[in-house]
Structures are given as structure tokens and as C-alpha cells.
Amino acid sequence: MSSNESTDERSAIECPACGKCFLTARGMKSHHLQVHDEAVVGGESRKSER
Ligand SMILES: [Zn+2]
């Protein structure tokens, strides 16, 4: 249960493809575009789908 939205690493954005952490969603998206040659799927918002 995590009612508090306090992330550990300054709300690090994780790459959904490789799991690499980025400080910003932009950085993650940029990385995804360059490394994975594909626009990241989904939004920046951390939605608990699972
Ligand atoms: Zn990646």
C-alpha cells in the first residue's frame, strides 16, 4: 500500500523497455527514441495498471 506518492529516487522515470532510470520523462523518451528507435508507449503519469 503506497498512499504516499513519495518516490525513492526523486521520482525517477524508468524506461519501460530496458528499465533504465532517468531523471525526467523527457530524458527517458529521448533515450527510448534513440536507443530503442521507437517512441515510448504510454504516458508519463505513473498509473498502477497492474
Ligand atoms: Zn531503454
mmCIF file of the protein (N, C-alpha, C, O) and its ligand, coordinates in Angstrom:
data_MODEL
# 
_entry.id   MODEL 
# 
loop_
_entity.id 
_entity.type 
_entity.pdbx_number_of_molecules 
1 polymer     1 
2 non-polymer 1 
# 
_entity_poly.entity_id                      1 
_entity_poly.type                           'polypeptide(L)' 
_entity_poly.nstd_linkage                   no 
_entity_poly.nstd_monomer                   no 
_entity_poly.pdbx_seq_one_letter_code       MSSNESTDERSAIECPACGKCFLTARGMKSHHLQVHDEAVVGGESRKSER 
_entity_poly.pdbx_seq_one_letter_code_can   MSSNESTDERSAIECPACGKCFLTARGMKSHHLQVHDEAVVGGESRKSER 
_entity_poly.pdbx_strand_id                 A 
# 
loop_
_entity_poly_seq.entity_id 
_entity_poly_seq.num 
_entity_poly_seq.mon_id 
_entity_poly_seq.hetero 
1 1  MET n 
1 2  SER n 
1 3  SER n 
1 4  ASN n 
1 5  GLU n 
1 6  SER n 
1 7  THR n 
1 8  ASP n 
1 9  GLU n 
1 10 ARG n 
1 11 SER n 
1 12 ALA n 
1 13 ILE n 
1 14 GLU n 
1 15 CYS n 
1 16 PRO n 
1 17 ALA n 
1 18 CYS n 
1 19 GLY n 
1 20 LYS n 
1 21 CYS n 
1 22 PHE n 
1 23 LEU n 
1 24 THR n 
1 25 ALA n 
1 26 ARG n 
1 27 GLY n 
1 28 MET n 
1 29 LYS n 
1 30 SER n 
1 31 HIS n 
1 32 HIS n 
1 33 LEU n 
1 34 GLN n 
1 35 VAL n 
1 36 HIS n 
1 37 ASP n 
1 38 GLU n 
1 39 ALA n 
1 40 VAL n 
1 41 VAL n 
1 42 GLY n 
1 43 GLY n 
1 44 GLU n 
1 45 SER n 
1 46 ARG n 
1 47 LYS n 
1 48 SER n 
1 49 GLU n 
1 50 ARG n 
# 
loop_
_struct_asym.id 
_struct_asym.entity_id 
A 1 
B 2 
# 
loop_
_chem_comp.id 
_chem_comp.type 
_chem_comp.mon_nstd_flag 
ALA 'L-peptide linking' y 
ARG 'L-peptide linking' y 
ASN 'L-peptide linking' y 
ASP 'L-peptide linking' y 
CYS 'L-peptide linking' y 
GLN 'L-peptide linking' y 
GLU 'L-peptide linking' y 
GLY 'peptide linking'   y 
HIS 'L-peptide linking' y 
ILE 'L-peptide linking' y 
LEU 'L-peptide linking' y 
LYS 'L-peptide linking' y 
MET 'L-peptide linking' y 
PHE 'L-peptide linking' y 
PRO 'L-peptide linking' y 
SER 'L-peptide linking' y 
THR 'L-peptide linking' y 
VAL 'L-peptide linking' y 
ZN  non-polymer         . 
# 
_pdbx_entity_nonpoly.entity_id   2 
_pdbx_entity_nonpoly.name        ? 
_pdbx_entity_nonpoly.comp_id     ZN 
# 
_pdbx_nonpoly_scheme.asym_id         B 
_pdbx_nonpoly_scheme.entity_id       2 
_pdbx_nonpoly_scheme.mon_id          ZN 
_pdbx_nonpoly_scheme.ndb_seq_num     1 
_pdbx_nonpoly_scheme.pdb_seq_num     101 
_pdbx_nonpoly_scheme.auth_seq_num    101 
_pdbx_nonpoly_scheme.pdb_mon_id      ZN 
_pdbx_nonpoly_scheme.auth_mon_id     ZN 
_pdbx_nonpoly_scheme.pdb_strand_id   A 
_pdbx_nonpoly_scheme.pdb_ins_code    . 
# 
loop_
_atom_site.group_PDB 
_atom_site.id 
_atom_site.type_symbol 
_atom_site.label_atom_id 
_atom_site.label_alt_id 
_atom_site.label_comp_id 
_atom_site.label_asym_id 
_atom_site.label_entity_id 
_atom_site.label_seq_id 
_atom_site.pdbx_PDB_ins_code 
_atom_site.Cartn_x 
_atom_site.Cartn_y 
_atom_site.Cartn_z 
_atom_site.occupancy 
_atom_site.B_iso_or_equiv 
_atom_site.pdbx_formal_charge 
_atom_site.auth_seq_id 
_atom_site.auth_comp_id 
_atom_site.auth_asym_id 
_atom_site.auth_atom_id 
_atom_site.pdbx_PDB_model_num 
ATOM   1   N  N  . MET A 1 1  ? 0.836  -1.202 0.000   1.00 0.00 ? 1   MET A N  1 
ATOM   2   C  CA . MET A 1 1  ? 0.000  0.000  0.000   1.00 0.00 ? 1   MET A CA 1 
ATOM   3   C  C  . MET A 1 1  ? 0.867  1.246  0.000   1.00 0.00 ? 1   MET A C  1 
ATOM   4   O  O  . MET A 1 1  ? 1.672  1.446  0.909   1.00 0.00 ? 1   MET A O  1 
ATOM   5   N  N  . SER A 1 2  ? 0.712  2.046  -0.969  1.00 0.00 ? 2   SER A N  1 
ATOM   6   C  CA . SER A 1 2  ? 1.529  3.256  -1.031  1.00 0.00 ? 2   SER A CA 1 
ATOM   7   C  C  . SER A 1 2  ? 0.635  4.462  -1.287  1.00 0.00 ? 2   SER A C  1 
ATOM   8   O  O  . SER A 1 2  ? 0.542  4.954  -2.412  1.00 0.00 ? 2   SER A O  1 
ATOM   9   N  N  . SER A 1 3  ? -0.016 4.927  -0.236  1.00 0.00 ? 3   SER A N  1 
ATOM   10  C  CA . SER A 1 3  ? -0.887 6.092  -0.390  1.00 0.00 ? 3   SER A CA 1 
ATOM   11  C  C  . SER A 1 3  ? -0.046 7.339  -0.601  1.00 0.00 ? 3   SER A C  1 
ATOM   12  O  O  . SER A 1 3  ? -0.458 8.291  -1.263  1.00 0.00 ? 3   SER A O  1 
ATOM   13  N  N  . ASN A 1 4  ? 1.134  7.305  -0.023  1.00 0.00 ? 4   ASN A N  1 
ATOM   14  C  CA . ASN A 1 4  ? 2.027  8.440  -0.198  1.00 0.00 ? 4   ASN A CA 1 
ATOM   15  C  C  . ASN A 1 4  ? 2.809  8.307  -1.503  1.00 0.00 ? 4   ASN A C  1 
ATOM   16  O  O  . ASN A 1 4  ? 3.410  7.270  -1.784  1.00 0.00 ? 4   ASN A O  1 
ATOM   17  N  N  . GLU A 1 5  ? 2.787  9.363  -2.276  1.00 0.00 ? 5   GLU A N  1 
ATOM   18  C  CA . GLU A 1 5  ? 3.460  9.314  -3.576  1.00 0.00 ? 5   GLU A CA 1 
ATOM   19  C  C  . GLU A 1 5  ? 4.905  9.775  -3.447  1.00 0.00 ? 5   GLU A C  1 
ATOM   20  O  O  . GLU A 1 5  ? 5.376  10.583 -4.248  1.00 0.00 ? 5   GLU A O  1 
ATOM   21  N  N  . SER A 1 6  ? 5.593  9.276  -2.465  1.00 0.00 ? 6   SER A N  1 
ATOM   22  C  CA . SER A 1 6  ? 6.982  9.679  -2.287  1.00 0.00 ? 6   SER A CA 1 
ATOM   23  C  C  . SER A 1 6  ? 7.895  8.625  -2.891  1.00 0.00 ? 6   SER A C  1 
ATOM   24  O  O  . SER A 1 6  ? 8.079  7.538  -2.344  1.00 0.00 ? 6   SER A O  1 
ATOM   25  N  N  . THR A 1 7  ? 8.451  8.978  -4.017  1.00 0.00 ? 7   THR A N  1 
ATOM   26  C  CA . THR A 1 7  ? 9.327  8.031  -4.696  1.00 0.00 ? 7   THR A CA 1 
ATOM   27  C  C  . THR A 1 7  ? 10.718 8.051  -4.080  1.00 0.00 ? 7   THR A C  1 
ATOM   28  O  O  . THR A 1 7  ? 11.099 9.008  -3.408  1.00 0.00 ? 7   THR A O  1 
ATOM   29  N  N  . ASP A 1 8  ? 11.445 7.016  -4.310  1.00 0.00 ? 8   ASP A N  1 
ATOM   30  C  CA . ASP A 1 8  ? 12.763 6.903  -3.706  1.00 0.00 ? 8   ASP A CA 1 
ATOM   31  C  C  . ASP A 1 8  ? 13.757 7.845  -4.363  1.00 0.00 ? 8   ASP A C  1 
ATOM   32  O  O  . ASP A 1 8  ? 14.379 8.669  -3.693  1.00 0.00 ? 8   ASP A O  1 
ATOM   33  N  N  . GLU A 1 9  ? 13.902 7.722  -5.664  1.00 0.00 ? 9   GLU A N  1 
ATOM   34  C  CA . GLU A 1 9  ? 14.936 8.494  -6.349  1.00 0.00 ? 9   GLU A CA 1 
ATOM   35  C  C  . GLU A 1 9  ? 14.357 9.699  -7.069  1.00 0.00 ? 9   GLU A C  1 
ATOM   36  O  O  . GLU A 1 9  ? 14.351 9.747  -8.299  1.00 0.00 ? 9   GLU A O  1 
ATOM   37  N  N  . ARG A 1 10 ? 13.887 10.635 -6.339  1.00 0.00 ? 10  ARG A N  1 
ATOM   38  C  CA . ARG A 1 10 ? 13.376 11.870 -6.935  1.00 0.00 ? 10  ARG A CA 1 
ATOM   39  C  C  . ARG A 1 10 ? 12.473 11.583 -8.134  1.00 0.00 ? 10  ARG A C  1 
ATOM   40  O  O  . ARG A 1 10 ? 12.670 12.128 -9.221  1.00 0.00 ? 10  ARG A O  1 
ATOM   41  N  N  . SER A 1 11 ? 11.512 10.746 -7.923  1.00 0.00 ? 11  SER A N  1 
ATOM   42  C  CA . SER A 1 11 ? 10.584 10.376 -8.978  1.00 0.00 ? 11  SER A CA 1 
ATOM   43  C  C  . SER A 1 11 ? 11.320 10.090 -10.281 1.00 0.00 ? 11  SER A C  1 
ATOM   44  O  O  . SER A 1 11 ? 11.128 10.768 -11.290 1.00 0.00 ? 11  SER A O  1 
ATOM   45  N  N  . ALA A 1 12 ? 12.155 9.079  -10.227 1.00 0.00 ? 12  ALA A N  1 
ATOM   46  C  CA . ALA A 1 12 ? 12.913 8.700  -11.415 1.00 0.00 ? 12  ALA A CA 1 
ATOM   47  C  C  . ALA A 1 12 ? 11.995 8.028  -12.436 1.00 0.00 ? 12  ALA A C  1 
ATOM   48  O  O  . ALA A 1 12 ? 11.115 7.237  -12.096 1.00 0.00 ? 12  ALA A O  1 
ATOM   49  N  N  . ILE A 1 13 ? 12.233 8.370  -13.670 1.00 0.00 ? 13  ILE A N  1 
ATOM   50  C  CA . ILE A 1 13 ? 11.426 7.775  -14.728 1.00 0.00 ? 13  ILE A CA 1 
ATOM   51  C  C  . ILE A 1 13 ? 12.139 6.543  -15.251 1.00 0.00 ? 13  ILE A C  1 
ATOM   52  O  O  . ILE A 1 13 ? 13.307 6.607  -15.637 1.00 0.00 ? 13  ILE A O  1 
ATOM   53  N  N  . GLU A 1 14 ? 11.457 5.457  -15.262 1.00 0.00 ? 14  GLU A N  1 
ATOM   54  C  CA . GLU A 1 14 ? 12.072 4.221  -15.709 1.00 0.00 ? 14  GLU A CA 1 
ATOM   55  C  C  . GLU A 1 14 ? 11.695 3.907  -17.138 1.00 0.00 ? 14  GLU A C  1 
ATOM   56  O  O  . GLU A 1 14 ? 10.538 4.043  -17.535 1.00 0.00 ? 14  GLU A O  1 
ATOM   57  N  N  . CYS A 1 15 ? 12.677 3.489  -17.900 1.00 0.00 ? 15  CYS A N  1 
ATOM   58  C  CA . CYS A 1 15 ? 12.402 3.109  -19.281 1.00 0.00 ? 15  CYS A CA 1 
ATOM   59  C  C  . CYS A 1 15 ? 11.650 1.784  -19.278 1.00 0.00 ? 15  CYS A C  1 
ATOM   60  O  O  . CYS A 1 15 ? 12.133 0.796  -18.725 1.00 0.00 ? 15  CYS A O  1 
ATOM   61  N  N  . PRO A 1 16 ? 10.471 1.757  -19.893 1.00 0.00 ? 16  PRO A N  1 
ATOM   62  C  CA . PRO A 1 16 ? 9.657  0.546  -19.915 1.00 0.00 ? 16  PRO A CA 1 
ATOM   63  C  C  . PRO A 1 16 ? 10.295 -0.565 -20.730 1.00 0.00 ? 16  PRO A C  1 
ATOM   64  O  O  . PRO A 1 16 ? 9.922  -1.732 -20.614 1.00 0.00 ? 16  PRO A O  1 
ATOM   65  N  N  . ALA A 1 17 ? 11.253 -0.191 -21.549 1.00 0.00 ? 17  ALA A N  1 
ATOM   66  C  CA . ALA A 1 17 ? 11.880 -1.176 -22.424 1.00 0.00 ? 17  ALA A CA 1 
ATOM   67  C  C  . ALA A 1 17 ? 13.057 -1.864 -21.752 1.00 0.00 ? 17  ALA A C  1 
ATOM   68  O  O  . ALA A 1 17 ? 13.151 -3.092 -21.760 1.00 0.00 ? 17  ALA A O  1 
ATOM   69  N  N  . CYS A 1 18 ? 13.947 -1.084 -21.177 1.00 0.00 ? 18  CYS A N  1 
ATOM   70  C  CA . CYS A 1 18 ? 15.149 -1.674 -20.607 1.00 0.00 ? 18  CYS A CA 1 
ATOM   71  C  C  . CYS A 1 18 ? 15.242 -1.461 -19.104 1.00 0.00 ? 18  CYS A C  1 
ATOM   72  O  O  . CYS A 1 18 ? 16.092 -2.055 -18.440 1.00 0.00 ? 18  CYS A O  1 
ATOM   73  N  N  . GLY A 1 19 ? 14.366 -0.613 -18.564 1.00 0.00 ? 19  GLY A N  1 
ATOM   74  C  CA . GLY A 1 19 ? 14.353 -0.430 -17.126 1.00 0.00 ? 19  GLY A CA 1 
ATOM   75  C  C  . GLY A 1 19 ? 15.379 0.570  -16.627 1.00 0.00 ? 19  GLY A C  1 
ATOM   76  O  O  . GLY A 1 19 ? 15.628 0.672  -15.426 1.00 0.00 ? 19  GLY A O  1 
ATOM   77  N  N  . LYS A 1 20 ? 15.977 1.312  -17.561 1.00 0.00 ? 20  LYS A N  1 
ATOM   78  C  CA . LYS A 1 20 ? 16.943 2.312  -17.152 1.00 0.00 ? 20  LYS A CA 1 
ATOM   79  C  C  . LYS A 1 20 ? 16.226 3.500  -16.536 1.00 0.00 ? 20  LYS A C  1 
ATOM   80  O  O  . LYS A 1 20 ? 15.127 3.862  -16.957 1.00 0.00 ? 20  LYS A O  1 
ATOM   81  N  N  . CYS A 1 21 ? 16.856 4.107  -15.531 1.00 0.00 ? 21  CYS A N  1 
ATOM   82  C  CA . CYS A 1 21 ? 16.208 5.204  -14.816 1.00 0.00 ? 21  CYS A CA 1 
ATOM   83  C  C  . CYS A 1 21 ? 16.685 6.550  -15.335 1.00 0.00 ? 21  CYS A C  1 
ATOM   84  O  O  . CYS A 1 21 ? 17.868 6.758  -15.604 1.00 0.00 ? 21  CYS A O  1 
ATOM   85  N  N  . PHE A 1 22 ? 15.735 7.444  -15.465 1.00 0.00 ? 22  PHE A N  1 
ATOM   86  C  CA . PHE A 1 22 ? 16.055 8.796  -15.921 1.00 0.00 ? 22  PHE A CA 1 
ATOM   87  C  C  . PHE A 1 22 ? 15.435 9.804  -14.979 1.00 0.00 ? 22  PHE A C  1 
ATOM   88  O  O  . PHE A 1 22 ? 14.429 9.535  -14.322 1.00 0.00 ? 22  PHE A O  1 
ATOM   89  N  N  . LEU A 1 23 ? 16.054 10.971 -14.927 1.00 0.00 ? 23  LEU A N  1 
ATOM   90  C  CA . LEU A 1 23 ? 15.559 12.000 -14.007 1.00 0.00 ? 23  LEU A CA 1 
ATOM   91  C  C  . LEU A 1 23 ? 14.265 12.600 -14.509 1.00 0.00 ? 23  LEU A C  1 
ATOM   92  O  O  . LEU A 1 23 ? 13.405 12.997 -13.724 1.00 0.00 ? 23  LEU A O  1 
ATOM   93  N  N  . THR A 1 24 ? 14.133 12.663 -15.818 1.00 0.00 ? 24  THR A N  1 
ATOM   94  C  CA . THR A 1 24 ? 12.930 13.270 -16.378 1.00 0.00 ? 24  THR A CA 1 
ATOM   95  C  C  . THR A 1 24 ? 12.299 12.364 -17.427 1.00 0.00 ? 24  THR A C  1 
ATOM   96  O  O  . THR A 1 24 ? 12.959 11.508 -18.017 1.00 0.00 ? 24  THR A O  1 
ATOM   97  N  N  . ALA A 1 25 ? 11.010 12.574 -17.643 1.00 0.00 ? 25  ALA A N  1 
ATOM   98  C  CA . ALA A 1 25 ? 10.310 11.784 -18.645 1.00 0.00 ? 25  ALA A CA 1 
ATOM   99  C  C  . ALA A 1 25 ? 10.861 12.111 -20.026 1.00 0.00 ? 25  ALA A C  1 
ATOM   100 O  O  . ALA A 1 25 ? 10.900 11.269 -20.923 1.00 0.00 ? 25  ALA A O  1 
ATOM   101 N  N  . ARG A 1 26 ? 11.284 13.360 -20.164 1.00 0.00 ? 26  ARG A N  1 
ATOM   102 C  CA . ARG A 1 26 ? 11.848 13.763 -21.461 1.00 0.00 ? 26  ARG A CA 1 
ATOM   103 C  C  . ARG A 1 26 ? 13.107 12.973 -21.763 1.00 0.00 ? 26  ARG A C  1 
ATOM   104 O  O  . ARG A 1 26 ? 13.321 12.496 -22.878 1.00 0.00 ? 26  ARG A O  1 
ATOM   105 N  N  . GLY A 1 27 ? 13.928 12.850 -20.739 1.00 0.00 ? 27  GLY A N  1 
ATOM   106 C  CA . GLY A 1 27 ? 15.165 12.115 -20.927 1.00 0.00 ? 27  GLY A CA 1 
ATOM   107 C  C  . GLY A 1 27 ? 14.891 10.678 -21.287 1.00 0.00 ? 27  GLY A C  1 
ATOM   108 O  O  . GLY A 1 27 ? 15.545 10.096 -22.152 1.00 0.00 ? 27  GLY A O  1 
ATOM   109 N  N  . MET A 1 28 ? 13.914 10.116 -20.608 1.00 0.00 ? 28  MET A N  1 
ATOM   110 C  CA . MET A 1 28 ? 13.550 8.730  -20.873 1.00 0.00 ? 28  MET A CA 1 
ATOM   111 C  C  . MET A 1 28 ? 13.020 8.587  -22.286 1.00 0.00 ? 28  MET A C  1 
ATOM   112 O  O  . MET A 1 28 ? 13.363 7.643  -22.997 1.00 0.00 ? 28  MET A O  1 
ATOM   113 N  N  . LYS A 1 29 ? 12.180 9.532  -22.687 1.00 0.00 ? 29  LYS A N  1 
ATOM   114 C  CA . LYS A 1 29 ? 11.607 9.460  -24.035 1.00 0.00 ? 29  LYS A CA 1 
ATOM   115 C  C  . LYS A 1 29 ? 12.693 9.607  -25.089 1.00 0.00 ? 29  LYS A C  1 
ATOM   116 O  O  . LYS A 1 29 ? 12.704 8.916  -26.108 1.00 0.00 ? 29  LYS A O  1 
ATOM   117 N  N  . SER A 1 30 ? 13.604 10.531 -24.809 1.00 0.00 ? 30  SER A N  1 
ATOM   118 C  CA . SER A 1 30 ? 14.699 10.759 -25.746 1.00 0.00 ? 30  SER A CA 1 
ATOM   119 C  C  . SER A 1 30 ? 15.541 9.490  -25.871 1.00 0.00 ? 30  SER A C  1 
ATOM   120 O  O  . SER A 1 30 ? 15.922 9.078  -26.966 1.00 0.00 ? 30  SER A O  1 
ATOM   121 N  N  . HIS A 1 31 ? 15.813 8.896  -24.740 1.00 0.00 ? 31  HIS A N  1 
ATOM   122 C  CA . HIS A 1 31 ? 16.587 7.660  -24.721 1.00 0.00 ? 31  HIS A CA 1 
ATOM   123 C  C  . HIS A 1 31 ? 15.845 6.564  -25.483 1.00 0.00 ? 31  HIS A C  1 
ATOM   124 O  O  . HIS A 1 31 ? 16.442 5.829  -26.270 1.00 0.00 ? 31  HIS A O  1 
ATOM   125 N  N  . HIS A 1 32 ? 14.566 6.466  -25.246 1.00 0.00 ? 32  HIS A N  1 
ATOM   126 C  CA . HIS A 1 32 ? 13.765 5.421  -25.875 1.00 0.00 ? 32  HIS A CA 1 
ATOM   127 C  C  . HIS A 1 32 ? 13.771 5.582  -27.387 1.00 0.00 ? 32  HIS A C  1 
ATOM   128 O  O  . HIS A 1 32 ? 13.857 4.614  -28.143 1.00 0.00 ? 32  HIS A O  1 
ATOM   129 N  N  . LEU A 1 33 ? 13.676 6.848  -27.799 1.00 0.00 ? 33  LEU A N  1 
ATOM   130 C  CA . LEU A 1 33 ? 13.649 7.118  -29.232 1.00 0.00 ? 33  LEU A CA 1 
ATOM   131 C  C  . LEU A 1 33 ? 14.980 6.762  -29.880 1.00 0.00 ? 33  LEU A C  1 
ATOM   132 O  O  . LEU A 1 33 ? 15.025 6.201  -30.975 1.00 0.00 ? 33  LEU A O  1 
ATOM   133 N  N  . GLN A 1 34 ? 16.056 7.097  -29.189 1.00 0.00 ? 34  GLN A N  1 
ATOM   134 C  CA . GLN A 1 34 ? 17.375 6.872  -29.776 1.00 0.00 ? 34  GLN A CA 1 
ATOM   135 C  C  . GLN A 1 34 ? 17.830 5.433  -29.642 1.00 0.00 ? 34  GLN A C  1 
ATOM   136 O  O  . GLN A 1 34 ? 18.280 4.817  -30.608 1.00 0.00 ? 34  GLN A O  1 
ATOM   137 N  N  . VAL A 1 35 ? 17.709 4.908  -28.440 1.00 0.00 ? 35  VAL A N  1 
ATOM   138 C  CA . VAL A 1 35 ? 18.220 3.562  -28.183 1.00 0.00 ? 35  VAL A CA 1 
ATOM   139 C  C  . VAL A 1 35 ? 17.302 2.483  -28.738 1.00 0.00 ? 35  VAL A C  1 
ATOM   140 O  O  . VAL A 1 35 ? 17.748 1.533  -29.381 1.00 0.00 ? 35  VAL A O  1 
ATOM   141 N  N  . HIS A 1 36 ? 16.033 2.650  -28.480 1.00 0.00 ? 36  HIS A N  1 
ATOM   142 C  CA . HIS A 1 36 ? 15.084 1.618  -28.894 1.00 0.00 ? 36  HIS A CA 1 
ATOM   143 C  C  . HIS A 1 36 ? 14.447 1.939  -30.243 1.00 0.00 ? 36  HIS A C  1 
ATOM   144 O  O  . HIS A 1 36 ? 13.667 1.163  -30.795 1.00 0.00 ? 36  HIS A O  1 
ATOM   145 N  N  . ASP A 1 37 ? 14.813 3.117  -30.751 1.00 0.00 ? 37  ASP A N  1 
ATOM   146 C  CA . ASP A 1 37 ? 14.326 3.505  -32.073 1.00 0.00 ? 37  ASP A CA 1 
ATOM   147 C  C  . ASP A 1 37 ? 12.799 3.422  -32.136 1.00 0.00 ? 37  ASP A C  1 
ATOM   148 O  O  . ASP A 1 37 ? 12.219 2.941  -33.108 1.00 0.00 ? 37  ASP A O  1 
ATOM   149 N  N  . GLU A 1 38 ? 12.180 3.904  -31.071 1.00 0.00 ? 38  GLU A N  1 
ATOM   150 C  CA . GLU A 1 38 ? 10.729 3.818  -31.028 1.00 0.00 ? 38  GLU A CA 1 
ATOM   151 C  C  . GLU A 1 38 ? 10.205 4.776  -29.965 1.00 0.00 ? 38  GLU A C  1 
ATOM   152 O  O  . GLU A 1 38 ? 10.781 4.903  -28.885 1.00 0.00 ? 38  GLU A O  1 
ATOM   153 N  N  . ALA A 1 39 ? 9.114  5.441  -30.285 1.00 0.00 ? 39  ALA A N  1 
ATOM   154 C  CA . ALA A 1 39 ? 8.530  6.349  -29.303 1.00 0.00 ? 39  ALA A CA 1 
ATOM   155 C  C  . ALA A 1 39 ? 7.965  5.550  -28.140 1.00 0.00 ? 39  ALA A C  1 
ATOM   156 O  O  . ALA A 1 39 ? 7.343  4.502  -28.314 1.00 0.00 ? 39  ALA A O  1 
ATOM   157 N  N  . VAL A 1 40 ? 8.200  6.077  -26.959 1.00 0.00 ? 40  VAL A N  1 
ATOM   158 C  CA . VAL A 1 40 ? 7.734  5.374  -25.768 1.00 0.00 ? 40  VAL A CA 1 
ATOM   159 C  C  . VAL A 1 40 ? 6.212  5.281  -25.770 1.00 0.00 ? 40  VAL A C  1 
ATOM   160 O  O  . VAL A 1 40 ? 5.513  6.224  -26.140 1.00 0.00 ? 40  VAL A O  1 
ATOM   161 N  N  . VAL A 1 41 ? 5.729  4.142  -25.354 1.00 0.00 ? 41  VAL A N  1 
ATOM   162 C  CA . VAL A 1 41 ? 4.281  3.928  -25.317 1.00 0.00 ? 41  VAL A CA 1 
ATOM   163 C  C  . VAL A 1 41 ? 3.738  4.253  -23.935 1.00 0.00 ? 41  VAL A C  1 
ATOM   164 O  O  . VAL A 1 41 ? 4.319  3.883  -22.915 1.00 0.00 ? 41  VAL A O  1 
ATOM   165 N  N  . GLY A 1 42 ? 2.633  4.939  -23.928 1.00 0.00 ? 42  GLY A N  1 
ATOM   166 C  CA . GLY A 1 42 ? 2.025  5.285  -22.653 1.00 0.00 ? 42  GLY A CA 1 
ATOM   167 C  C  . GLY A 1 42 ? 2.321  6.725  -22.259 1.00 0.00 ? 42  GLY A C  1 
ATOM   168 O  O  . GLY A 1 42 ? 2.956  7.465  -23.010 1.00 0.00 ? 42  GLY A O  1 
ATOM   169 N  N  . GLY A 1 43 ? 1.861  7.110  -21.089 1.00 0.00 ? 43  GLY A N  1 
ATOM   170 C  CA . GLY A 1 43 ? 2.074  8.475  -20.639 1.00 0.00 ? 43  GLY A CA 1 
ATOM   171 C  C  . GLY A 1 43 ? 3.138  8.562  -19.558 1.00 0.00 ? 43  GLY A C  1 
ATOM   172 O  O  . GLY A 1 43 ? 3.695  7.556  -19.120 1.00 0.00 ? 43  GLY A O  1 
ATOM   173 N  N  . GLU A 1 44 ? 3.400  9.781  -19.146 1.00 0.00 ? 44  GLU A N  1 
ATOM   174 C  CA . GLU A 1 44 ? 4.409  9.954  -18.107 1.00 0.00 ? 44  GLU A CA 1 
ATOM   175 C  C  . GLU A 1 44 ? 3.847  9.615  -16.739 1.00 0.00 ? 44  GLU A C  1 
ATOM   176 O  O  . GLU A 1 44 ? 4.569  9.214  -15.826 1.00 0.00 ? 44  GLU A O  1 
ATOM   177 N  N  . SER A 1 45 ? 2.549  9.785  -16.624 1.00 0.00 ? 45  SER A N  1 
ATOM   178 C  CA . SER A 1 45 ? 1.912  9.551  -15.331 1.00 0.00 ? 45  SER A CA 1 
ATOM   179 C  C  . SER A 1 45 ? 2.101  8.108  -14.890 1.00 0.00 ? 45  SER A C  1 
ATOM   180 O  O  . SER A 1 45 ? 1.956  7.164  -15.667 1.00 0.00 ? 45  SER A O  1 
ATOM   181 N  N  . ARG A 1 46 ? 2.422  7.980  -13.644 1.00 0.00 ? 46  ARG A N  1 
ATOM   182 C  CA . ARG A 1 46 ? 2.642  6.633  -13.126 1.00 0.00 ? 46  ARG A CA 1 
ATOM   183 C  C  . ARG A 1 46 ? 1.314  6.031  -12.731 1.00 0.00 ? 46  ARG A C  1 
ATOM   184 O  O  . ARG A 1 46 ? 0.814  6.245  -11.627 1.00 0.00 ? 46  ARG A O  1 
ATOM   185 N  N  . LYS A 1 47 ? 0.766  5.288  -13.637 1.00 0.00 ? 47  LYS A N  1 
ATOM   186 C  CA . LYS A 1 47 ? -0.518 4.650  -13.318 1.00 0.00 ? 47  LYS A CA 1 
ATOM   187 C  C  . LYS A 1 47 ? -0.286 3.186  -12.971 1.00 0.00 ? 47  LYS A C  1 
ATOM   188 O  O  . LYS A 1 47 ? 0.389  2.458  -13.699 1.00 0.00 ? 47  LYS A O  1 
ATOM   189 N  N  . SER A 1 48 ? -0.844 2.780  -11.874 1.00 0.00 ? 48  SER A N  1 
ATOM   190 C  CA . SER A 1 48 ? -0.674 1.391  -11.483 1.00 0.00 ? 48  SER A CA 1 
ATOM   191 C  C  . SER A 1 48 ? -1.671 0.531  -12.245 1.00 0.00 ? 48  SER A C  1 
ATOM   192 O  O  . SER A 1 48 ? -2.809 0.326  -11.823 1.00 0.00 ? 48  SER A O  1 
ATOM   193 N  N  . GLU A 1 49 ? -1.201 0.040  -13.377 1.00 0.00 ? 49  GLU A N  1 
ATOM   194 C  CA . GLU A 1 49 ? -2.095 -0.789 -14.174 1.00 0.00 ? 49  GLU A CA 1 
ATOM   195 C  C  . GLU A 1 49 ? -2.166 -2.204 -13.623 1.00 0.00 ? 49  GLU A C  1 
ATOM   196 O  O  . GLU A 1 49 ? -3.176 -2.900 -13.718 1.00 0.00 ? 49  GLU A O  1 
ATOM   197 N  N  . ARG A 1 50 ? -1.054 -2.582 -13.050 1.00 0.00 ? 50  ARG A N  1 
ATOM   198 C  CA . ARG A 1 50 ? -1.035 -3.939 -12.533 1.00 0.00 ? 50  ARG A CA 1 
ATOM   199 C  C  . ARG A 1 50 ? -1.625 -3.965 -11.134 1.00 0.00 ? 50  ARG A C  1 
ATOM   200 O  O  . ARG A 1 50 ? -1.702 -5.026 -10.516 1.00 0.00 ? 50  ARG A O  1 
HETATM 201 ZN ZN . ZN  B 2 .  ? 15.554 1.912  -22.590 1.00 0.00 2 101 ZN  A ZN 1 
# 
